[in-house]
Amino acid sequence: MTLDTDKIDRAALALLYLTLHDGCRAWKGFDWGVLGRLHEAGMIDDPVGKVKSVVFTEQGLQRARQLFEELFVKEEV
């Protein structure tokens, strides 16, 4: 089975938004490979360290919110 890491990264970014706190921080409870790819893509600051949260970049925060709304918000009828 081949994993689509782009889909995984988009879902992880949206779920990071779910744990948003202090304006631009999110709890980093995801696989290090995913966090590394999000960092390389410019979505979050370097996730390596003892701090239990990551900081979204401005671009990453906007993209996370967009993906969160696309994937998880119900359309009102």
Secondary structure, DSSP 8 states (H G I E B T S, - for coil): ----HHHHHHHHHHHHHHT-BTTTEEE--S-HHHHHHHHHTTSBS---SS-SEEEB-HHHHHHHHHHHHHHH-----
